[in-house]
Amino acid sequence: MTAATPAPIAGALTPEPPADPGRPWDPYRLSVRLERALGDPRDPAGPLSAARGAALDRAEAFPADACRHLDALGLPRWFVPAEHGGALTAADELLQIIRILGRRDFTVALAHTKTYLGAVSVWVAGTPEQAAALGARVAAGDIVSLAVTEQAHGSDLLAGELAAEPTPDGGYRLTGEKWLINNATRAHALTVLARTAASGGTRGFTTLLVDKAALADGTWHPLPPVPTQGVRGADISGIAFRGATVPAGARVGAEGEGLEVVLKGFQITRTLCSAMSLGMTDHALRLALDFATAHRLYGRPLAGVPHAARTLAEAYADLLAAEAAALVATRGIHTLTGEQSVVSAAVKYFVPTSADRTIADLRGLLGARAMLVDAHADGAFQKLERDHRIVGIFDGSTVVNLNSLINQFPVLARAYRKGLADTAGLTASARLDAPVPALDPARLALYSRSGSSVVQALPAAAAELTGLADAGLVPRGAAALGARLHALADALHEEMAAQRPSARDVPVGAFDLAGRYAVLYAAAASLHLYLRNRDLPFANGPLWTDAAWLEAVLTRLLRKLDPAPDLDDADGPALDRLLPALHAQHTEHLLFSLLPCPLAEGSTPEKEETP
């Protein structure tokens, strides 16, 4: 069964025209178009309004109308790479889409965009015929789910018991269950990780694309929905197979390559999870700032009280750090593809973990209003805080991602000592004035042979920043922070080199080192992003003047790497310099971002541009 193609509506998100070499590249053009198409989220009648999302959350009801509206806007085409008949030309386009949806209603974002997760194995390892056929279905609105986890085994994919036995015609007979699967019940098709060798092991699993409509009656049934604390309206359920047969053409990749296919797909989707955190953190900071500017305490707005102002500035700096890491990592899917096993793990740990802390700090600023279900801002804060907690779990939990980094400590330490870096790929990742080249999925690797160019080029970037300071082009304080970061990076890699990896008995200290490496990645990405974009047209606002955002971000990240008391004096002035930009973006209805991005709250309806 295939979903009916929705009738396009006014403001449909048509594919982007080819880049015009004579026109400055706008990295967030797609975000602006989607904002305009969705309209003001404060309008109760809007398809993704805060009021409607709150009501659905209280009722634990699936946001079917919102998903149909996104279908009619043409969003499913952006889950399909252009070479397979869709609109998607770069992963950072999906970063923008998920971020904009996430700032409005994460339940909707999760329910709708997870089709990309379900289909990504085909984009990575499917045949051209498989990819074209699935691309047409997805573009028409079909929902695809990824079914890899089981109730008894969780993240231990190698323990999976759902079996796929060969049939005489070259197909497979499926027996077993997959559980805690997003869109398992509503999906038209599922990518299933199945055991094809009784002994299991890394070559004992195969990925199968299962079309529900093609299964014989009585050979499968949905499992009941699982109530959850957050994303209450999402379809979190499962599926059971009882001798269901699928043809040979359902296999994605070669038999025995299933785990590799899924893990390579995760290198893309784990990186894109950062967009969910960016969207929800923007929403949380906006709610806190709305309250802090309107609420008066001691005869002045709460936002002017020093403690409140510092909380807002810290949240803003942490959001900018997460954005920098996400931007460089997502573009790196295309330009540093072979390093994504490191990058995706670092970003999937750093961004959701940082966002959890930021949202919790902002909860303290809102006080009791943060906990109200419907008496303040439609209960939006308590909903987004509950919703965000799931981000650190799916597509590989925090522990899974840290362990992935630990397993790569030896190559990371060696590559850093040698100063290995793909400078061309790094520049293309960090410089935002041009689109990235097309992704070659064949370059994805389970382990990076060259470490992470972003981190390994840190010494050169710190030296470049010092040179700019010597020339009077950036403040001395920024160069000092870069030099300190370089020294901490040297020390951290020495600690990593001293570790002896063990598959069974991983020392607790290794997880701390992996967490600090993820923070180091974010700091290095921020430095590269500043250096490569400081002279571009969009880098002319208060955030970029005198490296204001870079200093604030580095002071925050350095504290996480080395909480030394002598950073106390640096924190205050650096963070205070962010406040004018924060208030300006709030007043002017702009995304809280390093880049200018107008939001629908501050715009009037316009006729959508046609390419």
Helices and strands as residue ranges (DSSP letters): H 29-38, H 50-59, H 64-73, G 75-79, G 82-84, H 91-104, H 106-125, H 128-139, E 144-147, G 157-159, E 163-166, E 172-182, E 189-195, E 205-211, G 212-214, E 220-223, E 236-246, G 248-250, E 251-252, H 258-294, E 296-297, E 300-301, G 302-304, H 306-335, G 337-339, H 340-366, G 367-371, G 377-379, H 380-388, H 398-407, H 409-418, H 423-430, G 441-443, H 453-456, H 458-470, H 476-498, H 508-533, G 545-547, H 548-561, G 565-567, H 568-576, H 579-587, G 600-602
